[in-house]
Amino acid sequence: MKVKPEIPNNNLPPLPPEREAIETKVILRQVSKAAVALAELKGMALTLPNQNILINAIVLKEAKASSEIENIVTTQDSLYQALTVKAYKPDLATKEVLRYREALFAGADFIRKKDFLSVNGIIQIQNILEENDAGLRNMPGTVLKNSSGKVVYTPPDDKVVIEKLMANFEQYLNNTETDDVSLLIKLAVLHFQFESIHPFYDGNGRTGRIINVLFLMLKGLLDNPILYLSGFIIRNKGEYYRLLEDVNFYGKWEPWILYILNGIEETALETITQIKNINGLMLDTIKKVKEEAPLVYSKEFIELLFEHPYSKIEHLEFKGIAKRKTAGKYLAELARIGILDSHKIGKEIIYINKKLYDLLKN
């Protein structure tokens, strides 16, 4: 055993691992499958007339699932209401999920501007998630326990070691000379390393999952943060933690990397199906509106209803689609023909694209 659960892992090896451990024939076969699915997803996303339709849907879904892994549970309805209704007061769980969304968007903006992801950028992401500026851990005492309270892993607790490992993490993440290793293998290695360093007092799991999708964007494998990997982890949560431990305790890289590659492939294929369903629903909606309410039809209006499953008059005004009184008539007309469901929440009337909402929820 290389590591004992109750002893701080101050000897965590820096990156990269031995090449023969992370580039087995089995891994390389799965890399090809995952890479094909990811490339298809990147191309399929371009078929949507408005990229924000998918970005908003996937990011909110990812935020909800990633937080759920940490036992922070809210509902899709609460999230949409919090984003749409001025008077709505979200509970603590909903606020935490919305902070994840904010942190993910901030991270995406960071790498678009900088074209790299630094330790400081990662700290900024964690600051948004946790609403604190504690930074990297500099005190011992952090341990990871299972549901029965048993210590299963103790991350490095030496401040200098943590800083050195994070500097090495940043270098490996951004160094293009190491990209001769498959980028998807590299992502799996990076995710293991970040979770093993466990550099923050709180928010390590969610920060690590944000880094995953930012890495894919940074390397040009995705244009936007649309890979919903947390859903896969939720479905295979026990295996996720067991395989992390197996790398640390026994140096078993192959099962861990295959797990991440399978997750990328499965998630990419699921998202491709979702894009097709969204496109199909949009075409059906356009057809129905043109036939039953042609006077209110416009391409921009329909796209808005898909960009914001919970819509209101202000959305139409902001986009320049219609003035307030006319916007209200447009939304009411689509409620009349069954495209939207209207609900009065506080003093506001919210219009829900029910079929889209159900599609995204499922």
N, C-alpha and C positions, 0 to 999 in steps of 0.2 A: 504494500500500500504506500503510495507516494505522499499522501496527505491524510492527516487524522482530523476528523470533524471538529474536535474541541480545541485544536491548536491553530492559531492564526497562520494563514498560508502566506507568510512573508517570503517564501521561496518560489512563488508563482513564476514560472518561466516567462521571459519576455517573448514577444512575437518576432519572427514567425516560428511555428513548430517545424519539426523535421518534415521535409517534403514528402518522403515516402509514407508518412503516417496519414497525410491528408489528400493524397492523390492516388488512391488505389483504383484498380480497374472498375470495381463496383461503383465507386463514387463518380468516376468520370462518365460512366454510362448514364447515371442519374443526372449529372450536370447537363448533359445534352438534352434530356427530356425537359428539365426545368427551364433551360435557356430558350428552348423552342416555345414553350408555353408563355414565358415572359415576353418574348419578342412579339408573339401573336397578340398578347394583351396590349402592348404599347401601340401596335398598329390598329387594333380594334377600337381603342379609346378615341382615335382620330375620326371615327365614323360618327361620333356624336356631334351635333351641330354646335353645341356649347359645352366646353370642357368642364365648366363649373357644375354642370348637372351631376357628373360622376364624382368630381372632387368633393363636393359638399356631402354627397351621400356616403361615399366610402370613408372619408375622414371622420364623420360623425359615428359611423358604425365601428371603425377602428378604435376611436376614443372610448366608446362604450365597452367594447370587448376587452381592450387592454386594461381598463380600469377594473373590469369584472374579474380579471385574473387576480387582482389584488383585493378582491372581495369588496369592491366599491360598486354597488349595484343601483342603477336607475333605469328608467324606461325611455323608449324612443319618443313617446309622446311628451314626457317631461322635458326632454332635450329640445324638441322642436318648439314647444311652448316657451321655453326660456329664451330661445333665439328670436322669437317672433312677437310675443306679447309683452308690452311695456310694463304692465302692472304685475306680471307673474313673478313670484318670489320662489326661486328654485331651492330645493333642499341641499344639504351639504354634499351628498353624493353627486347630484346633478352638476353642482358648481365644480367639483373635482374633474368630472368628465369634460366639461366645457374648457377647463384649464388645459387638459390634454390636447384638445383641438387647437387651442391658442398656441400651445407650445410647439405643436407639429407645424403649424403655419409659420411660426417664427423661425423654426429650424430650416424650413424650405426657403424662406426669404433669405436667411443667412447664407446658405450655400449658393444661391443664385447670385448674390452680390459678391461673395468672396471666392467662389469656386474652390473651396476647401472647407473642411470641418475641423475646427481647433478644439482644444480642451476648454478654452474660454467660451466657445460657442455651445459646447455641451453643458457647461455650467449655466449658461443663460437659459437653455431649455429646461434644466432641472429647477432653476429659480422660478420659472413661470408655473411649472407643475406644482411645486410645493409652497409657492408664495413665501419664500425665504431666501436669504443670501448666505447660507451657512457654508457654501462651497464644498471643496473636497474634505473628506473626513480627516481629522487630525487628532482624534482621541480614540483609545481602544474601547472595546466593550461590545462592538457590533457582532452579533451571531445570527445565523439563519436556523430556524427551527421548523420541524414538521408540525402537522396538526395536533399531534399528541404532546408537543412541547419538547421533544428531543432535539438536541443540537445536531444538525446534519452537515453544517459547513461553517467555518469561521474564516472570513476573508482577511486579507492583509490588514494589519492594524498599525504598522509603522508609517508615519506621515511621509517620510522620505521615500520609502518603498512605493507607496501609493502614487506619489508625484512622478517618480521615475517610470512606473508602469503606465501611467496615463500619458506621459510624454512619448513613450514607445508606442502606445495605442494610436495616438495622433499621427505619428510618423508612418506607421504601417497602413493606416486607413488612407492617407493622402498620397503615399509614395507610389507613383505610377510604375516604378521599376519592378515592384513586386506584383504587378498586375499580369505577369505571365502565368501566374497561378490563376485558375478560373476565378472570376470575380464573385461567383456565387459560393465557391468554396471559401473565398476570403471573407465573405459576409458571415458565414457560419463560424469561422474562426474568431472574427471580431466580436460577434455576439457572445460567444463563450467567454472570451477574455474580459469583456466589459462586465458581465454578470459575476465573474469570478473575482475581479478587482473590487466590485461593489463599492465604487468610490464615494458615494453619498450616504448620508444618514438615512434618507428616505427617497423614494421615487426611482430607485435603480432599475426596476423591471420595466416601468413605463418609459423611462429615458432610453433604455437599451432598445426597446421596440421602435421608438421614434428614429433612433440612429439607423436601424435596419433599412427603413424606406428612404431615409436621406442618403444613405450610401448608394442605393440603386439609382437615385436621381443624379447624384454626383458623378457616377460612372456612366451616365447616359443610357442606362437600361430602362429607365422610366422617365417620362417628362414631368409627371406630377405624382403626388403621394397617394397612389391608388391601389396599393397592394395590402389587402386586409389580412395580415398574417396572424393577428391575435385570435381570430376566430378558430384557426387551425390549432393554435396552442391550447385554447380552452377545451377543444374536443379531445386533446391528447395531453392534458396537463400533467398527469402523473408521469408519463413517459418523458416529458420535457425536463422535469426536475431530476429524474433518475439518470438520464443521459448526461446532463450537466455534471452530476456527481461522478459518473463513470469516467469522464475525461479527467477530472481533477484527481480522483483516487487511483485510477488504474491506467490512465493514458489512452483510453479507448476512443479515438477520434472518429473512426469510420461510422459507427451507429449515430453519433451526434450529427455529423455532417449530412448523412443520408436523411435524418429527421428533418433538418432545415430545408434541404433540397426538395424533399417530398412536400413539405409545407408550401414552398414557393410554387411548385407545379400545381398542386391541388387548388391553392388560393387563386392563382392566375386563371386557371380554367373556370373556376366558379365566377370570377369577376367578368370573364369573357361572356359567360352565359347571362350574367346580369346586364351587361351592356346590350346584348341582343334583345333581352326582354324590355329594357328601357326604350330602345329604338322602336320595337314593335308597338309598345304602348303609345309612344308619341305619334306614330303614324295613325294608329286607331283614333287617337284623340283629335288629330288634325282633320281626319275624315269626318268624324262626328260633328265637330264644330262647323266645318264648311257646309255640311248638309243641314244642320239644325239651328245654327246661329251664325250665319255667314257675315252678318254686319259687324260682329265683334272680332272676327278672325284676323290675326296677324301672326307672322312667324315669331316675332319678338314676344308676343303675349304668351304663346304656347310654351316657348322656351323658358319663360319666367316661371310658369306653373310647374316646370320640371326642375328648375334650379332651386326653387323654394316650395317644397311640398306643402308647407304651411304658408299661404300667401295672404296679403292684405292690401288695402288701397295704397298705402305708402310705397309699397314695392313698385306698383305701376307708375306712380308719380316719379319716383327716383329714377326709373329707367326711361322716363320720357314717353311712356306708352300712351298715357291719358292723364288729363286733369282729374282732380279729386272726384267730382260728381260723376264724370263719365267713367272713371275707373270703377266706382261702386256699381254702376250699371253693368259694366262688362263682367265683373265677378258674379253678380247676382244672376246674370243671364246664363253663365256656365253652371251655376248651381241649379238653375231651373231645368236644364237639360241633363243633369245628372253627372256632369264632369267633376264638379266640386261639391263638397259638403260644407255648409256654413254653420259656424258655431259662435255664439256670443260668449266671450271670455272677458269678464270685467266690463269695461266700456267699449271694447273693441270687437269687431266682427272678423273672425278668422276663417279663411276658406281653405279646406284641406283637399288636396289631390289624392283622394282615397285609394284609388287603384295603385298609384305610384307609391304611396305610403306603405301599403300592404306588401308591395313588391320589395321595397327596400328593407322592410322589417323582417321579411322571411329570407 
